[in-house]
Amino acid sequence: MADSVLYEVSDGLATITINRPEAMNAMNTEAKVALREAARSAAADEAVRAVLLTANGRAFCVGQDLKEHIGSLTADREAGTGETMSTVREHYNPIVRALTGMPKPVVAGVNGAAAGAGLGFALAADYRVVADTAKFNTSFAGVALTADSGVSWTLPRLIGPARAADLLLFPRNISAQEAYELGIVNKIVPAADLAAEAAQVARALADGPTLAYAALKESLAYAAGHTLDEALEKEDELQARAGASEDHTIAVRAFIAKEKPKYLGR
């Protein structure tokens, strides 16, 4: 895997680190391919029970690498093609699908600026721990583009359609505190503590009831686009599956014995 994205698995926790600090972790083609493959690897690996998505340097990810992008646009115009924008289909969509669809929780440890696609990656996670110095920006309209990386779906579901439209039409930097107040962020920590705190949250999830977490992710995603009756039917289906897991039996026995359960992830 390319050095632009680092991938490590330890005791059930996969850590994916965007590693282009000199470019504010902007996404060039190499980084997009590497992040896509890392997310897919974490999703497919049964030994992985949780994922931590984070970054090196002072930014989380500022989105598309515009220096590479302008070169590609120029080449497109000279060739009379539109290959550059296929990156949404080939890279950004698969990354977001892998993060949102994997049957295990994803934690985003946001160490700094998250803009454009970087915001989309953070929103695709199930839980966001952010540094108090972090900031967020939709950015798309600022470069005459529309939303991608799932932002049109994730952002209004977190903060409502009116606020989402405001932030998309009028891009601006949002502080960690404002993001928390809007409902974008789950937890704010001092910047110096971000790495440890995000890892701790991800580790707790990796040690938890993996199948139950997967069912919760599926339930929330399903309910977002279905009626109450349909959601109730889905809950019945998923609860039957969770109830048949070894972890459920372990949890009940531990509760009765007043002990801390040691989950197996199955």
Secondary structure, DSSP 8 states (H G I E B T S, - for coil): --TTEEEEEETTEEEEEE--GGGTT-B-HHHHHHHHHHHHHHHH-TT--EEEEEESSSEEE-SB-HHHHHHHHHHHHHHT--GGGGHIIIIIHHHHHHHHHSSS-EEEEE-SEEETHHHHHHHHSSEEEEETT-EEE--GGGGT----TTHHHHHHHHH-HHHHHHHHHS---EEHHHHHHHTS-SEEE-GGGHHHHHHHHHHHHHTS-HHHHHHHHHHHHHHTTS-HHHHHHHHHHHHHHHHTSHHHHHHHHHHHHT--------
